[in-house]
Amino acid sequence: MAKKNQNTFLPEGFTPPKSKTNYLNKFPQGETKFRILSSPVIGYVGWKDKKPLRRKTMDELKGIQLDKSQYDPIGVPNYFWAMIIWNYTDECIQILELTKLSIIDKVTKLSADKDWGSPIDYDLKVTRSGEGKKTEYSVNPLPHKPLSEEIEKAVKEQTIDLEALFRGEDPFSKEESSSLEATF
């Protein structure tokens, strides 16, 4: 049997396509640049039967035995924001779910700052460094600028219902959604 050359298994220069997801739930190491396209829905999220369970208030989760996991060893719901964003790395519209209070606090302060105002009017860059309990996040606003034509076109073609998160439904489902209302 002739020895096969392993280098001919895949074409030269081959790289697998990136898998795209509708959600940005965890920032990767390094920088992530995005533009917020909607006001957030705000609530609490816990896990039940390996699925997220989101409610608008903590009271709505009382009496529900939530799952414990490596991320949530005591089964206590996390405060969250979910909003529609444009992810520049993946070049698509996604839902960003924020549970890191340090990031939420920075975006809140930027929004209240008279020089920055609504983060719908500028891009944000979140930088993640460290691992585990030593993970740190920095949030930097980028200069105000209008949306590109590419993003405006994607917004007009997309249908997202953030309230579907509270019903346990798919926010991207065409049947349940109303068109994305971006404020730009």
Salt bridges, closest charged atoms under 4 A:
GLU31 OE1 - LYS125 NZ 3.79
ASP59 OD1 - LYS62 NZ 3.13
GLU97 OE1 - ARG54 NE 2.67
ASP105 OD2 - LYS109 NZ 3.16
ASP123 OD1 - ARG35 NE 2.76
ASP123 OD2 - LYS145 NZ 3.61
GLU131 OE1 - ARG128 NH2 3.93
GLU157 OE2 - LYS153 NZ 3.85
ASP161 OD2 - ARG167 NH2 2.75
GLU163 OE1 - LYS56 NZ 2.82
GLU169 OE1 - ARG167 NE 2.94
